[in-house]
Amino acid sequence: MLVGFHGYGEDADEQLERLRAIPGSSRWLCVSIQGLHRFYQLRADRVVASWMTRQDREWAIVDNIAYVTACLDAAAAEWPTTPTVVFTGFSQGVAMAFRAAVNMTGRVASVVAVGNDIPPELAPAALKGLSAALIARGTSDAWYTKEKLAADEQRLRDCSVSVRALEYNGGHEWSGEVTAAAAVFLRER
């Protein structure tokens, strides 16, 4: 299963398009989950979402994990898959990708994270459960800095996670280089 989490102000369809653009993703069951906090993007007159805000953060994390687990259980019941799951996240969705991956039981989880860092509350014991990670940032991304990427890479290495860090020419975006790197990552799973 290849599972996607969109960024702030996006919707599940945008992340699903990213997943489907990855060469080789057609061999995976692609599932994109939309954040629970929905709102209107007024300029485009469409509904988008976010994963959470600072307010009641701990409760939102619990709600989001329960929601994601229910979504994945429903998908697995309808379309049987192997126990291998790759969680992908862009921007705000990166935190959800890591949270979902460390909360999976009975599955082999890995993460493709683009444009944001590992959530601070995840303890080393939880991160050690990951099989691998691809973390990426654009060289002109002011949000996910070179220093944050390096800290995340070290944090994962300290937990014995097989990690690849990618810096690509671009900003806060899911680039073609990310798509190509994700294809290689999927082939290795």
N, C-alpha and C positions, 0 to 999 in steps of 0.2 A: 504494500500500500504506500502511495506517495501522497502525503497530506500537506496542504498549504494553509498558511495564515497570512492574510493581507495586512497592509500598513494602515495607518490612521487615515480616515477619510476615503478609503477604498471599499470595495466589496469583494465577496468571494469569487465573483466571475473574473476579476482582474488577476487574482492569484492563480485561478484555474488556467487562464490563458498562459501565464508564465510556466506553469507545470507542463501544459501540453506542448509548449514550444521547445522543451528539452528533448533533444534527440534520444530516442529509446524509451521515452516515458509511456509510449503506447503499450509497453509490456507490463505496466504497473496499473493498478486501480488508482486513479487520481481522484482525490477527495479534497475539496476546498471548503473550509468552514468560515462562515461569516460571524464577526464579533456580535456579542449580545447587545451592545449599546449602539442602536441605530439612530440616525439623524438625517435630515435633508441637506444635501449639498445644493444650496440655493442657486448657485450659478448654473448648474447643469440640470436642476430640477429632478434629481434622482436621490434614492436612498443609499447611503453609505454607512459605515460603521467604524467604531473603535473598540478596542479590547477592554480598556478601563482607564480610569483617571486616578489621581492620588487619593480621592475621597473614598473611604471604606475599602482601601486597596486589598487588605487581607481577605475580606468577604468576597470581593470580586474575583480574586484568584481562585478561591474555593468554588465559586459558581462557574467560572470558566472551565476549570478542570473537569467538573462534573458534566458540564455541557459537551465538552470535547469528547470525553469518554463515552457518553451516550451516543454521540454522532458516529464515532468509530465502531462501537458495538453494533449499531444499526447497519452500517455499511458492510461490516464483516459477516453479519448474519445473512445479508442479501447476496453478497458476492464473496464467496470463500477465497481467502488469500493465504499466503505463507505467513509465518510470524515476523517477517522482516518489514519494518516500517521506517520510512525516511520522512522526517518532519521538515518542512521548509517554512521559512519566515522572511518577510521583508519588512524592514523598519519596525514599527510597533509589533508586528507579528512575530519578530524574532523571539521575544520573551515568551510568547505562547508556545512557539515551537520547542524551545528548551523545556518549559514547564511540562508540556504534554509528553515529551520524550522521557523525562525522568520519572514520570508517573505511570508509565506503561508497565503492566505486569504480564509476563508470559510472552513478550514480544522482544525482538532485537531492534533497538531503536538507534537511529543516527539522525544528525541534523545538518541542514544547509541553511546558514544564517547570513542574511545580506542587509547591511546598513544599520545594525544595532548590536548592543552588547548582551552578554549573558546576564540574566536577572541576578541581583546581588543576594537574594535570599536562598539561592540554590547552594546547598552544602557540598563539599567535596564527595561525601559518601553518595549523594544523589548523582552527581556528574560522572562518577566512576561507572555507573550503569550504562553509559552511552558507549556504543561500539566505535563510532567515528563522527567527525564533524568537518564541514567545510565552512569557514567563516570568511566573509568578504566585505570589502569597503572600496568605494571610489576614492581616488587620490585627492579629489577636491571636495569630499564630503566633510562638511564642518561639524556634523552631528556625531558621526561615528569616526573618531579620530584615529590616526596612526597609533597613538599611545593606547587607546582603548582596544584596538585590534591586537596589539602586542600583549597587553595584559590578559585578554581572553585566550589567546594562543597559549600563553604560559599557564594560565589557570587550568586549561584542558590537559596540557601535557603533564602537569603536576598530578592529575587524576588518571593518568595512563590512558587517555583517550587518543586514538589516532586522529590527528588534526592536520588540516591543510589550510593555511592562511593565504588569501588571494587579495592583492591590491590591483585594481584595474583603472584604466584611464576613464574618469567620469566623476559624477557627483553622487548624490543620494538617489540611486536608481538601481534597478535590476538590469544589468547590461547584457549584451551579447556574450561578453567574456564570462559572465556568471553562468549563463545558460550553457555554454560549452563546458565549463568546469563541472557544472552539475551533471551533465551527461556522463563524464568520466567517473564522477562520484557514484552515480547510479549503477554503472557497469561493474563497479567494484563490490557492490553489495551482493 
